[in-house]
Amino acid sequence: MHWMRGRTRFATVVLAVIAAVVAGACSGDGAGGDKAGGAGEPVVLRMANTASSLDYTPAIKDFVGRVKERSGGNVRIEVVDRWGGFAADAEQQVVRAVAAGKVDLGWSGTRVFDTMGVTSFQALQAPMLIDSSALEHAVVASDIPGQMLQGLTKVGVTGLGILADGLRKPIAVKHPMLGPADWRGITFGTYKSQGQAQAIRALGATPMEVLGPSRDQALKDGKLQGFEMSLLVYQLNTLHVFAPYVTANVNLWPQMDVLLANPGRLAALTKQQRGWLQQAAADAALGSTDRADRGAQSLTSLCASGARFANASPADLAGLRKAFAPVYASLEQDPQTKASIEQIRALKQSTPSGAPLAIPAGCAGAAPARPAATQAAAASDLNGTYRWTITKQDALASKLKDQLPDQFGPFPLTSTMKLKDGTWILSSRVNGQLHIDGQGTYAFKGDRILFRWPPGPGLTFTFSVDDKGNLHLTPVPPMDVGDQFVWSTKIWTKIG
């Protein structure tokens, strides 16, 4: 029996249990069997995450692990990935969801709060102010985050802490962005943030709010000439194939992530459970700068993949700071922001900046030409993790829709395939619950790949690998319609 036939029956069962799973998870209204207050009853807290996994935010991932460890499993966090569907306002959606009790916890970059009437975090987006990991660490360890978190009452959430998440550098498509002249007239990708947009405009560029697939498409279409990103996220997203030029010694601002909690749900926890959350947040904050400071590791890997690095000259740096002067004048009209900027400047005077990123030989200059799509030559060439999501709209648009079982679903269906030296394991996430769907071996010859697992005969596809490492599969009949739909409707995006 083909895997998909079993999967279809499983989907029917899972529809019946989803409501119980969600009800058993925390919904923010204090109701349900996991409500805190009982004698050590385990609590499940749902956390909204805008990314496809917490691998993109190591500090948040660390927090989740610390909560489990400190509570001995009494408090568990269920992460709901891709919250907001990669919309430009996905982080704002997280804030609103936490405030409304749709989820119990969430995280959002400090950058977005100036679009929601909260000005207390603005100093963290002051361009080129926090320009080293050492200073980022000093800020996180100071009393500045505590002062800033008080502003969250305006949006109805409680802040558990501020975590460091990497310094953001300018990354470009055609050549390094060194001085102001390289910014003029271009379109530059950013997240939803008034402060960051103002800084980008001050350099003569036009900000474009893009996130995830919309950013990738804008790069493919030539509508975007640059964007800001930490080296770790740049590496994980394999964006060097579109934009290979990184300015190594320009740190526009840090990404700082705020851990958010629904006030009502937090109050419903026991004092001990709240203590576990708060201590885990504090520990994760102090450890976050070590996890965020992975620039040297990422640089080496990126260089080998074809990214190229350059340093702005002292004159370039001076030109950037001069261009940002009006931004500071605007920010400092807010008394708290002005005070926070002054505090950070004082920390900067007493904090050694540390050694700058060293650009290895061969990592500067022109980027190598992008390779054409290639075929893999050995099983290990396909090693990696791939992910794809199928929506109800995909089902309705599929040429197979009339052959699919009526009970097929639920949607969206996110599948993750791990390939390792000829073995595979497929999992899916439905309403936040992870399920292992199958595992076996694979082999290929030429452009055909065969996935085997007992007791069935396996599935055969023709395939190609594009220049980002993504897999494109086409079914080779005969094949169960459900298998065709799940395995080949969408491109397998390589995520690791």
C-alpha positions as CSV (number, residue, x, y, z in Angstrom):
1,M,0.0,0.0,0.0
2,H,1.4,3.4,-0.9
3,W,2.3,5.8,1.8
4,M,-0.3,8.4,0.7
5,R,-3.2,6.0,1.1
6,G,-2.2,5.5,4.7
7,R,-1.7,9.3,4.9
8,T,-5.2,10.0,3.7
9,R,-6.7,7.8,6.4
10,F,-4.5,9.5,8.9
11,A,-5.7,12.9,7.7
12,T,-9.3,11.8,8.4
13,V,-8.4,10.8,11.9
14,V,-6.3,13.9,12.6
15,L,-9.2,16.1,11.7
16,A,-11.2,14.6,14.5
17,V,-8.4,15.1,17.1
18,I,-7.2,18.6,16.0
19,A,-9.9,20.3,18.1
20,A,-8.8,18.4,21.2
21,V,-5.2,19.1,20.5
22,V,-5.8,22.8,20.2
23,A,-8.1,22.9,23.2
24,G,-5.5,21.1,25.2
25,A,-2.9,23.6,24.1
26,C,-3.0,27.0,25.7
27,S,-5.5,29.3,24.0
28,G,-4.9,32.4,26.1
29,D,-8.3,32.4,27.8
30,G,-7.3,30.4,30.8
31,A,-9.7,27.6,30.0
32,G,-8.9,24.0,29.3
33,G,-7.4,21.1,31.0
34,D,-3.8,22.6,31.1
35,K,-4.8,25.7,33.1
36,A,-2.1,26.5,35.6
37,G,-2.8,26.4,39.3
38,G,-3.2,22.7,39.8
39,A,-0.6,20.7,41.7
40,G,2.2,20.6,39.2
41,E,-0.1,20.1,36.2
42,P,2.0,20.4,33.0
43,V,1.2,23.5,30.9
44,V,1.5,23.8,27.2
45,L,2.1,27.3,25.9
46,R,1.8,28.1,22.2
47,M,4.4,30.4,20.7
48,A,4.0,32.2,17.4
49,N,7.1,32.2,15.2
50,T,7.2,34.0,11.9
51,A,10.1,31.9,10.5
52,S,9.8,28.4,9.1
53,S,11.7,27.1,12.1
54,L,13.6,28.4,15.2
55,D,16.9,27.6,13.5
56,Y,16.8,31.1,12.1
57,T,16.5,32.5,15.6
58,P,19.0,30.6,17.9
59,A,18.3,32.8,20.9
60,I,14.5,32.1,20.8
61,K,15.3,28.4,20.3
62,D,17.5,28.5,23.3
63,F,14.7,30.1,25.4
64,V,12.4,27.3,24.5
65,G,14.9,24.7,25.5
66,R,15.7,26.5,28.8
67,V,12.0,26.6,29.7
68,K,11.7,22.8,29.3
69,E,14.9,22.2,31.2
70,R,14.2,24.6,34.1
71,S,10.6,23.3,34.6
72,G,11.5,19.7,34.2
73,G,8.8,19.4,31.5
74,N,6.2,21.1,33.7
75,V,6.0,23.9,31.2
76,R,6.4,23.1,27.5
77,I,6.3,25.5,24.5
78,E,4.6,24.4,21.3
79,V,6.0,26.5,18.5
80,V,3.7,27.5,15.7
81,D,5.9,28.3,12.7
82,R,5.2,30.6,9.7
83,W,2.8,32.8,11.7
84,G,1.7,35.6,9.4
85,G,2.5,33.6,6.3
86,F,5.6,35.7,5.5
87,A,3.5,38.8,5.0
88,A,5.3,42.1,5.4
89,D,3.4,42.7,8.7
90,A,4.0,39.1,10.1
91,E,5.7,40.4,13.2
92,Q,2.9,42.8,13.9
93,Q,0.5,39.9,13.5
94,V,2.4,38.1,16.2
95,V,2.1,41.0,18.6
96,R,-1.6,41.3,18.0
97,A,-2.1,37.5,18.3
98,V,-0.4,37.5,21.7
99,A,-2.4,40.5,22.9
100,A,-5.7,38.8,21.8
101,G,-4.8,35.5,23.4
102,K,-4.7,33.6,20.1
103,V,-1.3,32.4,21.3
104,D,0.3,32.6,24.7
105,L,3.8,33.6,23.6
106,G,5.5,35.1,20.6
107,W,8.6,37.0,19.6
108,S,9.0,40.0,17.4
109,G,11.9,42.2,16.3
110,T,12.1,45.5,18.2
111,R,12.2,47.2,14.8
112,V,8.4,46.8,14.3
113,F,7.1,48.5,17.4
114,D,7.5,52.1,16.1
115,T,4.8,51.1,13.6
116,M,2.5,50.2,16.5
117,G,2.8,53.4,18.6
118,V,5.6,52.0,20.8
119,T,8.6,54.3,20.7
120,S,10.6,52.8,23.6
121,F,12.8,50.5,21.4
122,Q,13.7,53.2,18.8
123,A,17.3,53.6,20.0
124,L,18.1,50.0,19.0
125,Q,17.4,50.9,15.4
126,A,19.6,54.1,15.5
127,P,21.8,53.4,12.4
128,M,25.4,52.3,13.1
129,L,25.0,53.0,16.9
130,I,25.3,49.4,18.1
131,D,28.0,48.3,15.7
132,S,29.7,45.4,17.5
133,S,28.8,42.2,19.2
134,A,30.5,43.4,22.3
135,L,28.4,46.5,22.5
136,E,25.3,44.4,21.7
137,H,26.2,42.2,24.7
138,A,26.7,45.2,27.0
139,V,23.3,46.6,26.0
140,V,21.5,43.3,26.7
141,A,23.2,43.0,30.0
142,S,22.4,46.6,31.1
143,D,19.2,48.0,32.5
144,I,18.2,49.4,29.1
145,P,16.1,46.4,28.0
146,G,14.0,46.6,31.3
147,Q,13.3,50.3,30.6
148,M,12.3,49.6,27.0
149,L,10.0,46.7,27.8
150,Q,7.7,48.9,29.9
151,G,6.4,50.5,26.6
152,L,4.7,47.2,25.6
153,T,1.7,48.0,27.8
154,K,0.5,50.2,24.9
155,V,0.0,47.1,22.8
156,G,-1.4,44.8,25.5
157,V,1.4,42.4,25.9
158,T,4.1,41.6,28.5
159,G,7.7,41.6,27.6
160,L,9.8,38.7,29.1
161,G,13.1,39.9,27.8
162,I,15.1,41.2,24.8
163,L,17.5,38.8,23.1
164,A,20.3,39.6,20.7
165,D,19.9,38.1,17.2
166,G,22.8,39.3,15.1
167,L,24.2,42.4,13.5
168,R,22.5,43.4,10.2
169,K,24.7,44.2,7.3
170,P,24.0,45.7,3.8
171,I,24.0,42.9,1.2
172,A,23.8,43.7,-2.5
173,V,23.2,42.2,-5.9
174,K,25.7,43.8,-8.2
175,H,28.5,45.3,-6.1
176,P,29.3,46.0,-2.5
177,M,27.4,48.9,-0.8
178,L,30.3,50.9,0.7
179,G,29.5,54.6,0.8
180,P,26.4,56.7,0.3
181,A,26.9,56.8,-3.5
182,D,26.2,53.0,-3.6
183,W,22.8,53.5,-2.0
184,R,21.4,56.3,-4.1
185,G,18.6,55.3,-6.5
186,I,18.4,51.7,-5.4
187,T,15.5,49.8,-3.9
188,F,16.5,48.2,-0.6
189,G,14.7,45.4,1.2
190,T,13.8,45.8,4.9
191,Y,11.3,44.7,7.5
192,K,8.3,46.8,8.6
193,S,10.0,49.6,10.6
194,Q,9.6,53.4,10.4
195,G,13.0,53.9,11.8
196,Q,14.8,51.6,9.4
197,A,12.8,53.1,6.5
198,Q,13.8,56.6,7.5
199,A,17.5,55.6,7.6
200,I,17.3,53.9,4.2
201,R,15.7,57.0,2.7
202,A,18.4,59.2,4.3
203,L,21.0,57.4,2.1
204,G,19.0,58.0,-1.1
205,A,17.5,54.6,-1.4
206,T,13.9,53.4,-1.5
207,P,12.8,51.0,1.2
208,M,10.7,47.9,0.2
209,E,9.0,45.9,2.9
210,V,9.7,42.3,1.9
211,L,9.9,39.0,3.9
212,G,10.7,35.5,2.9
213,P,9.3,34.5,-0.5
214,S,8.3,38.1,-1.5
215,R,12.0,39.1,-1.0
216,D,13.2,36.2,-3.0
217,Q,10.8,36.9,-5.8
218,A,11.8,40.6,-5.8
219,L,15.4,39.6,-6.1
220,K,14.7,37.2,-9.0
221,D,12.7,39.9,-10.8
222,G,15.4,42.5,-10.4
223,K,13.1,44.8,-8.4
224,L,15.5,44.7,-5.3
225,Q,19.1,45.7,-5.4
226,G,20.0,45.1,-1.8
227,F,18.7,44.2,1.7
228,E,19.9,44.0,5.3
229,M,20.5,40.7,7.1
230,S,22.7,39.0,9.6
231,L,25.2,36.6,8.2
232,L,23.6,33.6,9.8
233,V,20.2,34.2,8.3
234,Y,21.8,35.1,5.0
235,Q,23.6,31.8,5.0
236,L,20.6,29.7,6.0
237,N,18.5,31.3,3.3
238,T,21.2,30.7,0.6
239,L,20.7,34.3,-0.6
240,H,24.2,34.6,-1.9
241,V,23.0,33.1,-5.2
242,F,21.0,36.3,-5.8
243,A,23.0,38.9,-3.8
244,P,26.6,37.8,-3.3
245,Y,28.1,41.1,-2.0
246,V,28.4,41.8,1.7
247,T,29.9,44.9,3.4
248,A,31.7,43.3,6.2
249,N,32.5,46.3,8.4
250,V,29.1,48.1,8.2
251,N,26.6,47.1,10.9
252,L,23.4,49.1,10.2
253,W,21.7,48.0,13.5
254,P,21.3,44.8,15.5
255,Q,18.3,42.6,15.3
256,M,16.9,42.4,18.9
257,D,14.0,40.1,19.5
258,V,11.4,40.7,22.2
259,L,9.9,37.7,24.0
260,L,6.2,38.4,24.4
261,A,3.5,36.9,26.7
262,N,-0.2,37.3,27.0
263,P,-0.7,39.1,30.3
264,G,-3.8,37.1,31.3
265,R,-2.2,33.8,30.5
266,L,0.9,34.8,32.4
267,A,-1.2,35.7,35.4
268,A,-2.9,32.3,35.3
269,L,0.4,30.5,35.8
270,T,1.6,29.6,39.2
271,K,4.3,31.8,40.7
272,Q,6.8,29.0,40.2
273,Q,5.8,28.6,36.5
274,R,6.2,32.3,35.9
275,G,9.6,32.1,37.6
276,W,10.7,29.4,35.2
277,L,9.7,31.5,32.2
278,Q,11.3,34.6,33.5
279,Q,14.6,32.9,34.5
280,A,14.7,31.1,31.1
281,A,14.3,34.4,29.4
282,A,17.0,36.1,31.5
283,D,19.4,33.2,30.9
284,A,18.6,33.2,27.1
285,A,19.2,36.9,26.9
286,L,22.6,36.7,28.5
287,G,23.6,33.8,26.2
288,S,22.0,35.3,23.1
289,T,25.0,37.4,22.1
290,D,27.3,34.4,22.0
291,R,24.8,32.7,19.7
292,A,24.3,35.8,17.6
293,D,28.1,36.4,17.2
294,R,28.6,33.7,14.5
295,G,29.8,36.1,11.8
296,A,33.3,34.5,11.4
297,Q,31.8,31.0,11.1
298,S,29.2,32.1,8.5
299,L,31.7,34.2,6.6
300,T,34.0,31.2,5.9
301,S,31.1,29.1,4.7
302,L,29.6,31.9,2.6
303,C,32.9,32.6,1.0
304,A,33.2,29.0,-0.1
305,S,29.7,29.2,-1.5
306,G,30.5,32.2,-3.7
307,A,29.6,35.2,-1.5
308,R,32.1,38.1,-1.6
309,F,33.0,40.6,1.1
310,A,34.4,44.1,1.1
311,N,35.2,46.8,3.7
312,A,34.0,50.4,3.6
313,S,36.8,52.9,3.8
314,P,37.1,55.4,6.7
315,A,35.7,58.0,4.2
316,D,32.8,55.8,3.3
317,L,32.0,55.2,7.0
318,A,32.2,59.0,7.7
319,G,29.9,59.6,4.7
320,L,27.3,57.1,6.0
321,R,27.3,58.6,9.5
322,K,26.9,62.2,8.1
323,A,23.9,61.0,6.0
324,F,22.3,59.6,9.1
325,A,22.5,62.8,11.1
326,P,18.9,63.8,10.3
327,V,17.7,60.4,11.4
328,Y,19.3,61.0,14.8
329,A,17.8,64.5,15.0
330,S,14.4,62.9,14.5
331,L,14.9,60.1,16.9
332,E,16.1,62.3,19.7
333,Q,13.0,64.4,19.7
334,D,11.6,61.6,21.8
335,P,13.0,62.0,25.4
336,Q,13.2,58.3,26.2
337,T,14.9,57.5,22.9
338,K,17.4,60.3,23.4
339,A,18.2,59.1,26.9
340,S,18.6,55.5,25.6
341,I,20.9,56.6,22.8
342,E,23.0,58.5,25.3
343,Q,23.2,55.4,27.6
344,I,24.3,53.3,24.6
345,R,26.9,55.8,23.6
346,A,28.3,55.8,27.2
347,L,28.5,52.0,27.0
348,K,30.2,52.2,23.6
349,Q,32.9,54.4,25.2
350,S,33.7,51.8,27.8
351,T,33.3,48.7,25.7
352,P,36.1,47.4,23.5
353,S,34.7,46.7,20.1
354,G,36.7,43.6,19.5
355,A,38.4,42.5,16.3
356,P,36.6,43.2,13.0
357,L,35.6,40.4,10.7
358,A,38.7,39.2,8.8
359,I,38.1,38.7,5.1
360,P,40.0,35.6,4.0
361,A,42.1,35.7,0.8
362,G,39.9,35.0,-2.2
363,C,36.8,36.2,-0.6
364,A,36.9,39.7,-2.0
365,G,36.4,41.0,-5.5
366,A,33.9,39.9,-8.1
367,A,31.6,37.1,-7.3
368,P,31.9,33.9,-9.4
369,A,29.3,33.4,-12.1
370,R,26.2,31.6,-10.9
371,P,26.3,27.9,-11.9
372,A,23.6,26.5,-14.1
373,A,21.2,24.0,-12.7
374,T,23.0,20.7,-12.2
375,Q,22.2,17.0,-11.7
376,A,23.5,15.3,-8.6
377,A,26.2,12.7,-9.2
378,A,26.1,10.8,-5.9
379,A,23.6,10.2,-3.1
380,S,25.5,12.4,-0.8
381,D,25.1,15.3,-3.3
382,L,21.5,15.6,-2.3
383,N,22.2,15.6,1.5
384,G,20.1,18.2,3.2
385,T,16.7,19.2,4.6
386,Y,14.0,20.2,2.3
387,R,10.6,21.7,3.0
388,W,7.4,22.6,1.1
389,T,3.9,23.7,2.1
390,I,0.7,22.8,0.2
391,T,-2.3,25.0,0.7
392,K,-6.0,24.4,0.0
393,Q,-5.6,26.8,-3.0
394,D,-2.9,24.4,-4.3
395,A,-5.3,21.5,-4.1
396,L,-8.0,23.5,-5.9
397,A,-5.6,24.5,-8.6
398,S,-4.1,21.0,-9.1
399,K,-4.9,19.0,-12.2
400,L,-5.3,16.1,-9.7
401,K,-8.0,17.8,-7.7
402,D,-10.9,15.6,-9.1
403,Q,-9.0,12.4,-8.1
404,L,-8.1,13.4,-4.6
405,P,-10.2,12.0,-1.7
406,D,-12.9,14.3,-0.4
407,Q,-11.5,14.1,3.1
408,F,-8.0,15.0,2.1
409,G,-6.4,17.5,4.4
410,P,-6.2,19.5,6.6
411,F,-4.4,22.4,5.0
412,P,-1.9,23.9,5.0
413,L,0.2,20.8,5.0
414,T,3.9,21.4,5.6
415,S,6.2,18.5,4.8
416,T,9.9,18.2,5.6
417,M,12.2,15.7,3.9
418,K,15.7,14.9,5.3
419,L,18.0,13.2,2.8
420,K,21.3,11.7,4.2
421,D,23.6,9.4,2.2
422,G,20.9,7.4,0.6
423,T,18.4,7.4,3.4
424,W,15.3,9.6,3.8
425,I,12.8,10.5,6.5
426,L,9.6,12.5,5.8
427,S,7.7,14.4,8.5
428,S,4.8,16.8,8.4
429,R,3.4,19.5,10.7
430,V,-0.4,19.8,11.1
431,N,-1.7,22.5,13.4
432,G,1.6,22.6,15.2
433,Q,1.8,18.8,15.8
434,L,4.8,17.0,14.3
435,H,4.2,13.6,12.6
436,I,6.7,11.1,11.1
437,D,5.1,10.0,7.8
438,G,7.6,7.5,6.5
439,Q,11.3,6.6,6.0
440,G,13.4,4.5,3.8
441,T,16.2,4.6,1.2
442,Y,16.7,6.4,-2.1
443,A,18.9,5.9,-5.1
444,F,19.1,7.6,-8.5
445,K,20.5,7.2,-11.9
446,G,20.7,10.1,-14.4
447,D,17.7,12.3,-13.8
448,R,15.6,9.6,-12.1
449,I,15.3,9.1,-8.3
450,L,13.6,6.2,-6.6
451,F,12.4,6.4,-3.0
452,R,12.0,3.0,-1.4
453,W,10.4,1.8,1.9
454,P,8.9,-1.5,2.9
455,P,6.5,-3.0,2.0
456,G,5.7,-1.0,-1.1
457,P,7.6,-0.8,-4.4
458,G,8.6,2.8,-3.9
459,L,8.1,6.0,-5.9
460,T,10.0,7.2,-9.0
461,F,10.4,10.7,-10.2
462,T,12.5,12.6,-12.7
463,F,14.2,15.5,-10.9
464,S,16.5,18.5,-11.3
465,V,18.5,20.6,-8.8
466,D,18.3,24.3,-9.3
467,D,21.1,26.8,-8.4
468,K,19.8,27.2,-4.9
469,G,19.9,23.5,-4.2
470,N,16.1,23.1,-4.4
471,L,14.6,19.9,-5.9
472,H,12.1,19.8,-8.7
473,L,10.2,16.5,-9.0
474,T,8.0,15.1,-11.7
475,P,6.2,11.8,-11.1
476,V,6.9,8.7,-13.2
477,P,3.7,6.6,-13.6
478,P,2.3,4.4,-12.3
479,M,1.9,6.3,-9.0
480,D,-0.9,6.8,-6.5
481,V,-2.6,10.2,-7.0
482,G,-2.1,11.2,-3.4
483,D,1.6,10.5,-3.6
484,Q,1.9,12.5,-6.7
485,F,0.1,15.4,-5.1
486,V,2.1,15.5,-1.9
487,W,5.5,14.8,-3.3
488,S,5.5,16.8,-6.4
489,T,3.0,19.7,-6.3
490,K,5.6,22.1,-4.8
491,I,9.3,22.6,-5.2
492,W,11.3,21.1,-2.4
493,T,13.0,24.2,-0.9
494,K,16.4,23.4,0.6
495,I,16.6,24.8,4.2
496,G,19.6,23.1,5.6
